[in-house]
Amino acid sequence: MAWFGAGILGASPGSSFSGALAGGLILLPGYLWFGLGAGDVKLAAILGFLVGWSGLWWVLLLAALILGLMSMLTLVCLGSSRASLVRLPAAVALGGGFLLVLLLMSWGNR
């Protein structure tokens, strides 16, 4: 779909493909060295393809904020000793960041 003119969600074809490449490469070190799942890396690449190069940065920023809120909530609810045993799903934060970007994009087009 991205190769026929405007692309998915208004991103140009070049922006879509560079967003996919950047989304995968940015999270790749997290997979290789820090225990991030391979599905999270693939999801970031797909989201980069959908929103393009410039939208990817907003998705990742909002996902980082959501993941930080999830971490703080886990720490408050479980305490520091048990919270360190919990692995938080980064896909939930990435999906939430993507949905917020979609909401902001549609709100800005009004």
Secondary structure, DSSP 4 states (H G I P E B T S, - for coil): -TTSTT-GGG--HHHHHHHHHHHHHHHHHHHHHS---HHHHHHHHHHHHHHHHHHHHHHHHHHHHHHHHHHHHHHHHHHHHHHTTPPP-HHHHHHHHHHHHHHHHHHHT-
